[in-house]
């Protein structure tokens, strides 16, 4: 007999059983929003990783893991009498309908739809409508602290740019990159260098590099992920070649041996970077 397909109700029931006092899972019963939050972030990255590898079997599993995180937080909120899973579904359904008047709105709304920046316009209108005193809400409000640092830098810069705080083109951005590199070099050249000052200058350089990516209309997180993947691919081949050419005395291996192998791998790939 074919087993019936599971539904979201089955998952909700499983979570309820895991969190039932006395009969539930001791580990699950100990968890809080704060202890589960790191897993939520981790599962989001694992979804993104499966997508980047176009591994759809893994994506199916990772989406399930991410869905479990939503169910977990919603169930704990229901235990605390804040809201339940149904409220989460209702809220996102309402939001999607509200933010797509060109699809779900009146005939007039659909006819007068302006696609330019519509999502941000609607979000901004929602915040204005929900604020008792709009002046109390700053431009940079609403950018989560838990975002990856490069992503958060990009969002902060985008918000500042919308109120006019932005360079008109990339020329001053490149100048700022060179300026920040110089300040970092100066901080490291001191007779008694301050780690705090070096860290500050390095942070400034990373921030302006995120701004450069924004002006290039690139996602710095994507750029760095691709660079990580390229380095990983090349270094795996470097290790293989060094071992094949008699590098059994290491690791570590001499830097010139590794450099020669690295350059050979780059040449074979036809890459310059």
C-alpha positions as CSV (number, residue, x, y, z in Angstrom):
1,X,0.0,0.0,0.0
2,X,1.4,3.4,-1.0
3,X,2.0,5.7,2.0
4,X,0.0,8.9,1.9
5,X,2.0,12.0,1.3
6,X,2.9,14.0,4.4
7,X,1.4,17.4,4.9
8,X,2.4,20.5,6.9
9,X,-0.1,19.3,9.6
10,X,2.0,16.2,10.0
11,X,5.1,18.3,10.6
12,X,3.2,20.5,13.1
13,X,2.1,17.4,15.0
14,X,5.6,16.0,15.1
15,X,6.9,19.3,16.5
16,X,4.1,19.3,19.1
17,X,5.0,15.8,20.2
18,X,8.7,16.7,20.5
19,X,7.9,19.7,22.7
20,X,5.3,17.9,24.9
21,X,6.5,17.9,28.6
22,X,7.4,14.4,30.1
23,X,6.9,12.5,26.8
24,X,8.8,14.7,24.4
25,X,12.4,14.9,23.4
26,X,14.6,16.2,26.3
27,X,16.9,18.1,23.9
28,X,14.0,19.7,22.0
29,X,12.3,20.7,25.3
30,X,15.4,22.6,26.4
31,X,15.6,24.7,23.3
32,X,14.7,28.4,23.1
33,X,14.4,31.0,20.3
34,X,18.0,32.0,21.0
35,X,19.5,28.5,20.9
36,X,17.6,27.6,17.7
37,X,18.4,30.9,15.9
38,X,21.9,29.8,14.9
39,X,20.5,26.6,13.3
40,X,18.0,28.8,11.4
41,X,20.9,30.9,9.9
42,X,22.9,27.7,9.2
43,X,20.0,26.1,7.3
44,X,19.5,29.2,5.2
45,X,23.1,29.0,4.1
46,X,22.8,25.3,3.3
47,X,19.8,26.0,1.1
48,X,21.9,28.6,-0.7
49,X,24.8,26.1,-1.0
50,X,22.6,23.5,-2.6
51,X,21.3,26.0,-5.1
52,X,24.8,27.1,-6.0
53,X,25.7,23.5,-6.7
54,X,22.4,22.9,-8.5
55,X,22.0,19.8,-6.3
56,X,18.2,19.5,-6.3
57,X,18.1,16.3,-4.2
58,X,20.1,18.2,-1.5
59,X,17.9,21.3,-2.0
60,X,14.8,19.2,-1.3
61,X,16.3,18.1,2.1
62,X,17.7,21.5,3.0
63,X,14.3,23.2,2.3
64,X,12.8,20.7,4.7
65,X,15.4,21.6,7.3
66,X,14.6,25.3,6.8
67,X,10.9,24.7,7.0
68,X,11.5,22.9,10.3
69,X,13.1,26.0,11.7
70,X,9.9,28.0,10.9
71,X,7.8,25.4,12.5
72,X,10.1,25.3,15.6
73,X,10.0,29.1,16.2
74,X,6.2,29.3,15.6
75,X,5.5,26.4,18.0
76,X,7.6,28.0,20.7
77,X,5.8,31.3,20.1
78,X,2.4,29.5,20.4
79,X,3.6,28.0,23.7
80,X,4.3,31.5,24.9
81,X,0.9,32.6,23.6
82,X,2.4,35.1,21.1
83,X,1.2,33.6,17.8
84,X,0.9,30.3,16.0
85,X,2.0,28.8,12.7
86,X,-1.3,29.7,11.1
87,X,-0.6,33.4,12.0
88,X,2.7,33.2,10.3
89,X,1.1,31.8,7.1
90,X,-1.7,34.5,7.3
91,X,0.9,37.3,7.8
92,X,3.0,36.3,4.8
93,X,0.0,35.7,2.6
94,X,-1.4,39.2,3.5
95,X,2.0,40.7,2.8
96,X,2.5,39.1,-0.6
97,X,-1.0,40.2,-1.7
98,X,-0.5,43.7,-0.3
99,X,2.9,44.1,-2.0
100,X,1.7,42.9,-5.4
101,X,-1.2,45.3,-6.3
102,X,-0.3,44.8,-9.9
103,X,-1.3,41.1,-9.6
104,X,-3.9,41.1,-6.8
105,X,-5.1,44.7,-6.8
106,X,-7.9,46.5,-8.6
107,X,-8.1,47.0,-12.3
108,X,-6.9,50.6,-11.8
109,X,-3.9,49.4,-9.7
110,X,-2.9,46.9,-12.3
111,X,-3.2,49.4,-15.1
112,X,-1.1,52.1,-13.3
113,X,1.6,49.7,-12.1
114,X,5.1,51.2,-12.1
115,X,7.7,48.4,-11.9
116,X,10.6,50.8,-11.0
117,X,11.5,50.1,-7.3
118,X,7.9,49.0,-6.5
119,X,8.9,46.6,-3.7
120,X,10.9,49.2,-1.8
121,X,8.2,51.8,-2.4
122,X,5.5,49.6,-0.9
123,X,7.7,48.6,2.1
124,X,8.4,52.3,2.8
125,X,4.7,53.1,2.6
126,X,3.9,50.3,5.1
127,X,6.5,51.7,7.6
128,X,5.1,55.2,7.2
129,X,1.5,54.0,7.7
130,X,2.5,51.9,10.8
131,X,4.5,54.7,12.5
132,X,2.9,56.9,15.1
133,X,5.7,59.4,14.4
134,X,7.5,58.8,11.2
135,X,10.3,61.2,12.2
136,X,11.3,58.7,14.9
137,X,12.2,56.2,12.2
138,X,15.7,56.6,10.7
139,X,16.8,55.8,7.2
140,X,18.9,52.9,8.4
141,X,16.2,51.3,10.5
142,X,15.2,47.7,9.7
143,X,18.6,46.4,8.6
144,X,19.1,43.2,10.7
145,X,22.3,43.0,12.8
146,X,22.5,39.3,12.2
147,X,23.0,39.6,8.5
148,X,26.4,38.6,7.1
149,X,28.6,41.7,7.4
150,X,29.1,42.3,3.7
151,X,25.4,41.9,3.0
152,X,24.5,44.3,5.8
153,X,27.0,46.9,4.5
154,X,25.4,46.7,1.1
155,X,21.9,47.2,2.6
156,X,23.0,50.1,4.8
157,X,24.7,51.8,1.8
158,X,21.6,51.3,-0.4
159,X,19.4,52.9,2.2
160,X,21.8,55.8,2.6
161,X,21.9,56.2,-1.1
162,X,18.1,56.6,-1.3
163,X,18.3,59.8,0.7
164,X,21.2,61.2,-1.4
165,X,24.2,60.0,0.5
166,X,26.1,58.4,-2.3
167,X,28.9,59.0,-4.8
168,X,27.7,59.9,-8.3
169,X,30.0,57.4,-10.0
170,X,32.8,54.9,-9.4
171,X,35.7,57.4,-9.7
172,X,35.5,58.6,-6.1
173,X,34.8,55.1,-4.9
174,X,38.1,53.8,-6.4
175,X,39.8,56.8,-4.8
176,X,38.3,55.9,-1.4
177,X,39.5,52.3,-1.9
178,X,43.1,53.6,-2.5
179,X,42.8,55.9,0.5
180,X,41.6,53.1,2.8
181,X,44.4,50.8,1.6
182,X,46.9,53.6,2.4
183,X,45.5,54.1,5.9
184,X,45.7,50.3,6.6
185,X,49.3,50.2,5.4
186,X,50.1,53.2,7.7
187,X,48.4,51.5,10.6
188,X,50.6,48.3,10.1
189,X,53.8,50.3,9.6
190,X,53.8,51.9,13.0
191,X,56.7,50.9,15.3
192,X,54.1,49.7,17.9
193,X,51.1,48.9,15.7
194,X,47.7,48.8,17.4
195,X,45.6,45.8,16.6
196,X,42.5,47.8,17.3
197,X,43.5,50.5,14.8
198,X,44.5,47.8,12.2
199,X,41.1,46.1,12.7
200,X,39.3,49.5,12.3
201,X,41.1,50.3,9.1
202,X,40.6,46.8,7.7
203,X,36.9,47.2,8.5
204,X,36.8,50.5,6.6
205,X,38.4,48.9,3.6
206,X,35.9,46.0,3.6
207,X,33.1,48.5,3.9
208,X,34.2,50.6,0.9
209,X,34.8,47.4,-1.1
210,X,31.2,46.5,-0.5
211,X,30.3,50.0,-1.8
212,X,32.4,49.4,-4.9
213,X,30.5,46.1,-5.5
214,X,27.2,48.1,-5.1
215,X,28.3,50.6,-7.8
216,X,29.3,47.7,-10.0
217,X,25.8,46.2,-9.4
218,X,27.4,43.1,-7.9
219,X,26.7,41.2,-4.7
220,X,29.9,41.1,-2.7
221,X,28.8,38.0,-0.9
222,X,28.4,36.2,-4.3
223,X,31.8,37.6,-5.5
224,X,33.5,36.3,-2.3
225,X,31.7,32.9,-2.5
226,X,32.9,32.5,-6.1
227,X,36.4,33.4,-5.1
228,X,36.3,30.9,-2.3
229,X,35.1,28.2,-4.7
230,X,37.8,29.1,-7.2
231,X,40.5,29.0,-4.5
232,X,39.2,25.6,-3.2
233,X,39.1,24.1,-6.7
234,X,42.6,25.3,-7.5
235,X,44.2,24.4,-4.2
236,X,42.8,20.9,-4.3
237,X,44.6,20.5,-7.7
238,X,47.8,22.1,-6.2
239,X,48.0,19.5,-3.4
240,X,47.4,16.7,-5.9
241,X,50.2,17.9,-8.2
242,X,52.7,18.5,-5.4
243,X,52.1,15.0,-4.0
244,X,52.4,13.4,-7.5
245,X,55.7,15.1,-8.0
246,X,57.4,13.8,-4.9
247,X,56.0,16.1,-2.2
248,X,55.8,13.3,0.3
249,X,57.9,15.1,2.8
250,X,55.1,17.5,3.6
251,X,53.0,19.3,4.4
252,X,54.1,21.9,5.0
253,X,55.8,22.2,1.6
254,X,58.2,24.9,0.5
255,X,56.4,28.0,-0.7
256,X,58.2,28.0,-4.1
257,X,56.9,24.5,-4.8
258,X,53.4,25.5,-3.9
259,X,53.7,28.7,-6.0
260,X,54.9,26.8,-9.0
261,X,52.0,24.3,-8.8
262,X,49.5,27.2,-8.3
263,X,50.8,29.0,-11.3
264,X,50.6,25.8,-13.4
265,X,47.0,25.2,-12.3
266,X,46.1,28.8,-13.3
267,X,47.7,28.4,-16.7
268,X,45.9,25.1,-17.3
269,X,42.6,26.8,-16.4
270,X,43.4,29.7,-18.7
271,X,42.7,32.0,-15.8
272,X,44.5,35.2,-14.9
273,X,43.0,35.7,-11.4
